[in-house]
């Protein structure tokens, strides 16, 4: 037998199925076996593989034994002349094994080879060619010198970024995400050292392979795509600690124990955890700091405003504490009331916290009379804080879009493929309620398809000019129909379009899920009655009602009389004037500014009050396409918030004024 392909799986069912689809095309020329070692997955991986790929051998572990130990289980029973260790969250080209076996046959001293490993956006995954983490290499990696000087042979040794990725050469180590090993190498090394649970075992195996007299090569002539880190995201493992513990074990095992190396690695663990914490809570930290600054400035300004001949201000001995302490207390109160969130800034919670804070601070002055210098200053300061806290949060949300979910944006999408399965996929995406796609068109395999219309979908490009189509149409997502394309063609597109800030996804063979950029999108929607939508929640309904009342009152006082008089005098009706003249319906509660076009309820699901405008009005859709409008209404109900309402209103007003000017 020529090939034994070994896959260790842990809870990445959809990625695994996608890999097996690509393997079927890549191994057809070889006598082969595929062995999957499942590390106690509970996502239905084993059942799915048995149902769709009954010729695959499966080893079911009752617990997660780790990457190295699981691979060893399979290598013990593998019969192939060449052993391939490959991660489940990868896709291979049709020529991957052909080219690597050819290289091994022509390079007798090669004991192990790896190929070019690409990220989902087409860029090189640096771990696919590395140096061993000796003292100097570890230091440059951990301190960031390797990133600062990527073209330096002195500083960039760990990931070898000074070498051309489009050349083949000997390296210290390749990535455990894809390794091809000669059987004789396995028989001499006995596989992975099971002291390494995860990470580092690939480095160790590469090192021991070279100790046995073989070389390790990076081969650029073929490539795979790796959706890095899927299994670890589904586990409770502390990746940072495990990674650096593995580096420490490797150094201690092969380079003896250096105190300086141990110090560097322990420092690295600390700082990586610190940076991870700061990154996770960055919005909380920013909010606390800004609130503290605005709080201090508010008390300082309030003192300046209120001070006069009768009251000269706070005693000098208590400054600047008298500015800082109340502001700090307010931040504590805001924290206790969950005003600070990892995913965004809440204006409503912040204002409620200020009301509570005002009551607490004024109450404290009754018990701490020696510090009760002026309740008037407290009232002025809190009035300023009400404005300041709300102001910076609104700016962050409306201008910088901080905390607004990317799911609230419609993805400009193209589908690569024109056959029946590609059309089925396109229709599923168009009708999906869980994700919002604006299908720009289809991409044909050849230029002769361009200009055709297939079931109301236009073919707007081909594989040869897809890069231009992406640029001109500002595409966000490219979805491949894997049934119609070869994986070579997919890889060619991904490589050609790297750096274009576009996400590439591959549809599963049954068109029921999409895989891409470390995410899985299921295409079967959840029954409507079982879904929790924002529009039905009390906080969102309260905020929306308040927003409608305040804005409609403002418009009725300032704009409505002018627009009404202009309509009576000229008799001219515009979209903008019609909108303003319907505002009384919002004030009376019959309508909302933003909502569904026609129906407040659908299949028992509340979608909100009918809107004067909505997604149905600002998205580029066929106005007669009731299915598309239904989908937009449901999507709005699911994702509704004040900031989405403001954005829809802004775009609606912009469109109205632009049309009026034209």
Secondary structure, 3 states (H helix, E strand, C coil): CCEEEEEEECCCHHHHHHHHHHHHHHCCCCCEEEEEEEECCCCCHHHHHHHHCCCCEEEEECCCCCHHHHHHHHHHHCCCCEEEEEECCEEECCCHHHHHHHHHHHCCCEEEEEEEEECCCCCECHHHCECCCCHHHHHHHHHCHHHHCCCCCCCCCCCCCCCCCCCCEEECECCCCEEEEEHHHHHHHCCCCCCCCCCCHHHHHHHHHHHCCCEEEEEEEEEEEECCCHHHHCCCCCHHHHHHHHHHHHHHHHCCCCHHHHHHHHHHHHHHHHHHHHHHCHHHHHHHHHHHHHHHHHHHHHHHHHCCCCCCCCCHHHCCHHHHHHHHHHHHHHHHCCCEECCEECHHHHHHHHHHHHHHHHHHHHHCHHHCCCHHHHHHHHHHHHHHHHHHHHHHHHCCCCCCCHHHCCEEEEEECCCHHHHHHHHHHHHCCCCCEEEEEEEECCHHHCCCEECCEEEEEEHHHHHHHHHHCCCCEEEEECCCCCHHHHHHHHHHCCCCCCEEEEECCCCCEEEECCEEEECCCCCHHHCCCHHHCHHHHHHHHHHHHHHHHHHHHHHHHHHHHHHHHHCCCCHHHHHHHCHHHHHCCCCEEECCCCCCEECCEECCCCEEECHHHHCCCCCCCHHHHHHHHHHHHHHCCHHHHHHHHHHHHHHHHHHHHC
